[in-house]
Amino acid sequence: MKKLIVNCPNCSKQHDYYQSKPWSPFCSQRCHLIDLGAWASEEHRIKGQSISSVEEAQENSEHSLY
């Protein structure tokens, strides 16, 4: 099997993507869990409308149909 050397998005350590398969693209379970924790604590976010703005827009469009 070929090696694909990549950098861990958390610690930047180089590792073989295929050898660390359960945690890819991370080099280890530790880096995987650190990233998961960052998402859970909302340190990482995807930009977009807040949920309340989307719900309001849906309610307004539903009322305008009747």
Backbone as CSV, one residue per row, in Angstrom:
resi,resn,N_x,N_y,N_z,CA_x,CA_y,CA_z,C_x,C_y,C_z
1,MET,0.837,-1.172,0.000,0.000,0.000,0.000,0.892,1.249,0.000
2,LYS,0.453,2.248,-0.737,1.200,3.495,-0.794,1.062,4.254,0.517
3,LYS,2.038,5.090,0.778,1.970,5.961,1.939,1.506,7.337,1.480
4,LEU,0.666,7.930,2.275,0.221,9.294,2.031,0.537,10.073,3.302
5,ILE,1.599,10.860,3.241,2.036,11.616,4.404,1.283,12.945,4.433
6,VAL,0.578,13.194,5.529,-0.193,14.426,5.706,0.131,15.027,7.071
7,ASN,-0.222,16.283,7.246,-0.042,16.945,8.534,-1.343,16.869,9.315
8,CYS,-1.230,16.576,10.587,-2.389,16.553,11.465,-2.946,17.972,11.568
9,PRO,-4.259,18.161,11.378,-4.823,19.503,11.460,-4.749,20.122,12.865
10,ASN,-4.517,19.296,13.865,-4.463,19.809,15.230,-3.037,20.153,15.653
11,CYS,-2.121,19.206,15.532,-0.760,19.417,16.048,0.296,19.590,14.957
12,SER,-0.091,19.421,13.705,0.787,19.566,12.534,1.841,18.468,12.411
13,LYS,1.747,17.436,13.219,2.677,16.304,13.123,2.412,15.562,11.814
14,GLN,3.489,15.185,11.127,3.323,14.411,9.899,3.046,12.954,10.248
15,HIS,2.110,12.354,9.507,1.779,10.949,9.754,1.250,10.341,8.470
16,ASP,1.249,9.022,8.424,0.718,8.295,7.277,-0.800,8.239,7.420
17,TYR,-1.483,8.819,6.476,-2.942,8.908,6.498,-3.575,7.532,6.653
18,TYR,-3.026,6.535,5.990,-3.621,5.197,6.015,-3.308,4.434,7.297
19,GLN,-2.177,4.714,7.935,-1.823,4.018,9.174,-2.647,4.519,10.355
20,SER,-3.065,5.762,10.315,-3.855,6.320,11.425,-5.331,6.383,11.040
21,LYS,-5.754,5.416,10.249,-7.087,5.412,9.659,-8.241,5.661,10.640
22,PRO,-8.275,5.053,11.814,-9.435,5.330,12.678,-9.544,6.811,13.059
23,TRP,-8.428,7.539,13.023,-8.432,8.935,13.471,-8.193,9.907,12.324
24,SER,-8.023,9.422,11.116,-7.711,10.304,9.988,-8.767,11.381,9.855
25,PRO,-8.388,12.601,9.591,-7.065,13.081,9.197,-6.153,13.407,10.373
26,PHE,-6.567,13.063,11.591,-5.755,13.349,12.768,-4.738,12.241,12.984
27,CYS,-3.661,12.567,13.684,-2.588,11.584,13.889,-2.899,10.618,15.021
28,SER,-3.822,10.978,15.912,-4.093,10.140,17.083,-5.499,10.400,17.622
29,GLN,-5.903,9.543,18.530,-7.186,9.720,19.189,-7.197,11.023,19.979
30,ARG,-6.076,11.352,20.591,-5.974,12.582,21.381,-6.292,13.810,20.527
31,CYS,-5.663,13.916,19.358,-5.908,15.067,18.480,-7.347,15.069,17.975
32,HIS,-7.868,13.895,17.706,-9.263,13.777,17.273,-10.209,14.316,18.353
33,LEU,-9.973,13.926,19.610,-10.830,14.356,20.708,-10.680,15.841,21.018
34,ILE,-9.473,16.380,20.848,-9.277,17.820,21.044,-10.117,18.593,20.031
35,ASP,-10.112,18.148,18.777,-10.903,18.812,17.742,-12.399,18.671,18.021
36,LEU,-12.832,17.481,18.418,-14.237,17.253,18.749,-14.679,18.167,19.888
37,GLY,-13.830,18.321,20.883,-14.133,19.212,22.005,-14.257,20.663,21.574
38,ALA,-13.429,21.073,20.613,-13.503,22.449,20.111,-14.833,22.698,19.409
39,TRP,-15.315,21.711,18.664,-16.634,21.850,18.022,-17.732,21.874,19.079
40,ALA,-17.634,21.004,20.073,-18.672,20.909,21.110,-18.760,22.186,21.940
41,SER,-17.620,22.838,22.169,-17.628,24.074,22.961,-17.799,25.314,22.074
42,GLU,-18.075,25.089,20.805,-18.326,26.133,19.810,-17.128,27.035,19.557
43,GLU,-15.909,26.520,19.773,-14.711,27.259,19.356,-14.628,27.259,17.834
44,HIS,-15.067,26.166,17.213,-15.162,26.082,15.752,-16.621,26.306,15.382
45,ARG,-16.845,27.123,14.364,-18.213,27.390,13.922,-18.235,27.489,12.411
46,ILE,-19.372,27.171,11.842,-19.595,27.372,10.417,-20.446,28.619,10.292
47,LYS,-19.966,29.574,9.521,-20.684,30.838,9.389,-22.007,30.628,8.672
48,GLY,-22.990,31.375,9.081,-24.303,31.313,8.468,-25.321,31.979,9.358
49,GLN,-26.561,31.894,8.964,-27.629,32.481,9.767,-27.814,31.682,11.043
50,SER,-28.208,32.372,12.090,-28.505,31.661,13.324,-29.795,30.867,13.135
51,ILE,-29.988,29.878,13.940,-31.165,29.023,13.815,-32.439,29.837,14.002
52,SER,-32.439,30.781,14.943,-33.641,31.573,15.172,-34.003,32.403,13.941
53,SER,-33.023,32.945,13.195,-33.327,33.716,11.976,-33.917,32.816,10.905
54,VAL,-33.429,31.599,10.807,-33.952,30.660,9.812,-35.383,30.293,10.160
55,GLU,-35.643,30.024,11.442,-37.005,29.671,11.876,-37.973,30.826,11.630
56,GLU,-37.544,32.057,11.899,-38.400,33.224,11.662,-38.715,33.362,10.182
57,ALA,-37.720,33.149,9.345,-37.929,33.255,7.902,-38.907,32.191,7.426
58,GLN,-38.804,30.983,7.971,-39.732,29.915,7.590,-41.155,30.238,8.043
59,GLU,-41.294,30.770,9.258,-42.620,31.131,9.760,-43.237,32.230,8.903
60,ASN,-42.451,33.221,8.530,-42.957,34.317,7.706,-43.384,33.823,6.336
61,SER,-42.624,32.887,5.763,-42.992,32.387,4.446,-44.238,31.505,4.511
62,GLU,-44.437,30.793,5.617,-45.631,29.967,5.790,-46.874,30.836,5.912
63,HIS,-46.755,31.960,6.630,-47.903,32.856,6.810,-48.240,33.588,5.528
64,SER,-47.271,33.842,4.689,-47.537,34.582,3.458,-48.242,33.701,2.415
65,LEU,-48.245,32.370,2.609,-48.911,31.477,1.665,-50.416,31.482,1.849
66,TYR,-50.905,31.871,3.017,-52.342,31.805,3.302,-53.019,33.121,3.147
